[in-house]
Amino acid sequence: MESLAMGGYGEYVWTCYGLAAAVLLINEWRVRARQAAVYKEIEVRIKALEESA
């Protein structure tokens, strides 16, 4: 248990690790959501071009 406490700084260190992990996960989620939106927009544009041709 003492190794998790890190000499009294464990609360700060683990909070920082948690926040960093949360930022990375949110970033990954936003990138995937944006990518899906872009692919959907591309599909719509391709269908519109096919219909007009």
N, CA and C of each residue as an Amber inpcrd file, in Angstrom:
protein
   159
   0.8190000  -1.1940000   0.0000000   0.0000000   0.0000000   0.0000000
   0.8680000   1.2650000   0.0000000   2.0230000   1.1320000   0.5900000
   2.9110000   2.2880000   0.6510000   3.4150000   2.6840000  -0.7380000
   3.5640000   1.6890000  -1.6230000   4.0130000   2.0190000  -2.9800000
   2.9620000   2.8270000  -3.7290000   1.6820000   2.6230000  -3.4240000
   0.6240000   3.4220000  -4.0540000   0.5630000   4.8300000  -3.4770000
   0.9740000   4.9820000  -2.2030000   0.9670000   6.2970000  -1.5650000
   2.0900000   7.1810000  -2.0890000   3.1420000   6.5740000  -2.6000000
   4.2700000   7.2750000  -3.2220000   4.8500000   8.3590000  -2.3300000
   5.0820000   8.0200000  -1.1150000   5.7150000   8.9530000  -0.1940000
   4.8530000  10.1660000   0.1410000   3.5500000   9.9860000   0.1380000
   2.6590000  11.0870000   0.4750000   2.1300000  11.8540000  -0.7280000
   2.6810000  11.5730000  -1.8910000   2.2550000  12.2740000  -3.1020000
   1.3280000  11.4290000  -3.9690000   0.9250000  10.2880000  -3.4910000
   0.1120000   9.3620000  -4.2720000  -1.1970000   9.9510000  -4.7580000
  -1.8690000  10.7070000  -3.8940000  -3.1560000  11.2930000  -4.2910000
  -2.9730000  12.2190000  -5.4980000  -1.9440000  13.0500000  -5.4510000
  -1.6690000  13.9690000  -6.5540000  -1.2730000  13.2000000  -7.8190000
  -0.3760000  12.2400000  -7.6550000   0.1280000  11.4890000  -8.8060000
  -0.9920000  10.7080000  -9.4700000  -1.7860000   9.9770000  -8.6820000
  -2.8510000   9.1580000  -9.2710000  -3.9620000  10.0200000  -9.8700000
  -4.2020000  11.1940000  -9.2940000  -5.1630000  12.1240000  -9.8910000
  -4.6660000  12.5950000 -11.2580000  -3.3930000  12.8990000 -11.3520000
  -2.8160000  13.3240000 -12.6320000  -2.8810000  12.2050000 -13.6630000
  -2.5650000  10.9800000 -13.2530000  -2.6730000   9.8430000 -14.1700000
  -4.1180000   9.6650000 -14.6300000  -5.0510000   9.7960000 -13.7260000
  -6.4650000   9.6440000 -14.0700000  -6.9340000  10.7120000 -15.0460000
  -6.5480000  11.9530000 -14.7790000  -6.9260000  13.0320000 -15.6880000
  -6.2870000  12.8570000 -17.0640000  -5.0390000  12.4490000 -17.1000000
  -4.3670000  12.2260000 -18.3810000  -5.0630000  11.1140000 -19.1570000
  -5.4250000  10.0330000 -18.4750000  -6.1310000   8.9340000 -19.1420000
  -7.4860000   9.3980000 -19.6490000  -8.1890000  10.2090000 -18.8610000
  -9.4960000  10.7150000 -19.2860000  -9.3520000  11.5950000 -20.5260000
  -8.3440000  12.4520000 -20.5560000  -8.1230000  13.3110000 -21.7220000
  -7.8190000  12.4770000 -22.9570000  -6.9910000  11.4550000 -22.8050000
  -6.6740000  10.5930000 -23.9470000  -7.9070000   9.8530000 -24.4550000
  -8.7270000   9.3580000 -23.5500000  -9.9400000   8.6550000 -23.9610000
 -10.9380000   9.5870000 -24.6500000 -11.1110000  10.7780000 -24.1020000
 -12.0180000  11.7490000 -24.7250000 -11.5000000  12.1530000 -26.1010000
 -10.2060000  12.3460000 -26.2110000  -9.6120000  12.6960000 -27.4940000
  -9.8480000  11.5940000 -28.5220000  -9.6340000  10.3620000 -28.1310000
  -9.8570000   9.2290000 -29.0350000 -11.3180000   9.1550000 -29.4660000
 -12.2240000   9.3480000 -28.5170000 -13.6570000   9.3010000 -28.8230000
 -14.0330000  10.4080000 -29.8180000 -13.5300000  11.6150000 -29.6000000
 -13.8500000  12.7310000 -30.4930000 -13.2860000  12.5040000 -31.8910000
 -12.0830000  11.9500000 -31.9930000 -11.4860000  11.6700000 -33.2970000
 -12.3250000  10.6440000 -34.0460000 -12.7350000   9.5890000 -33.3630000
 -13.5480000   8.5640000 -34.0200000 -14.9100000   9.1070000 -34.4420000
 -15.5090000   9.9520000 -33.6190000 -16.7990000  10.5470000 -33.9600000
 -16.6550000  11.4620000 -35.1760000 -15.6070000  12.2570000 -35.2060000
 -15.3750000  13.1500000 -36.3400000 -15.1060000  12.3590000 -37.6100000
 -14.3470000  11.2870000 -37.5040000 -14.0480000  10.4530000 -38.6630000
 -15.3280000   9.8430000 -39.2240000 -16.2000000   9.3700000 -38.3570000
 -17.4680000   8.7990000 -38.8090000 -18.3070000   9.8570000 -39.5080000
 -18.3200000  11.0760000 -38.9780000 -19.0880000  12.1560000 -39.5950000
 -18.5360000  12.5070000 -40.9710000 -17.2350000  12.5290000 -41.1030000
 -16.6110000  12.8490000 -42.3920000 -16.9260000  11.7580000 -43.4130000
 -16.8310000  10.4940000 -43.0190000 -17.1520000   9.3990000 -43.9310000
 -18.6140000   9.4600000 -44.3710000 -19.4980000   9.8040000 -43.4570000
 -20.9100000   9.9210000 -43.7910000 -21.1330000  11.0600000 -44.7770000
 -20.4630000  12.1770000 -44.5600000 -20.5830000  13.3130000 -45.4800000
 -20.0480000  12.9540000 -46.8640000 -18.9610000  12.2160000 -46.9160000
 -18.4020000  11.7830000 -48.1990000 -19.3960000  10.8870000 -48.9320000
 -20.0280000   9.9690000 -48.2080000 -21.0280000   9.0980000 -48.8280000
 -22.1760000   9.9070000 -49.4110000 -22.6440000  10.9050000 -48.6790000
 -23.7430000  11.7460000 -49.1570000 -23.3300000  12.4850000 -50.4190000
 -22.1190000  13.0090000 -50.4280000 -21.6440000  13.7410000 -51.6050000
 -21.4790000  12.8270000 -52.8080000 -21.0040000  11.6170000 -52.5970000
 -20.8500000  10.6650000 -53.6970000 -22.2100000  10.3030000 -54.2750000
 -23.1840000  10.0380000 -53.4100000 -24.5370000   9.7220000 -53.8850000
 -25.1290000  10.8860000 -54.6630000 -24.9080000  12.1160000 -54.1950000
 -25.4120000  13.2870000 -54.8950000 -24.7690000  13.4200000 -56.2790000
 -23.4760000  13.1410000 -56.3670000 -22.7960000  13.2040000 -57.6620000
 -23.2840000  12.1160000 -58.6000000 -23.5430000  10.9240000 -58.0710000
 -24.0320000   9.8270000 -58.8990000 -25.4350000  10.1280000 -59.4320000
 -26.2600000  10.7520000 -58.6100000 -27.6190000  11.0780000 -59.0320000
 -27.6480000  12.1900000 -60.0650000 -26.7100000  13.1230000 -59.9860000
 -26.6970000  14.2380000 -60.9140000 -26.0740000  13.8590000 -62.2590000
 -25.3330000  12.7770000 -62.2760000 -24.6460000  12.3790000 -63.5150000
 -25.5130000  11.5480000 -64.4150000
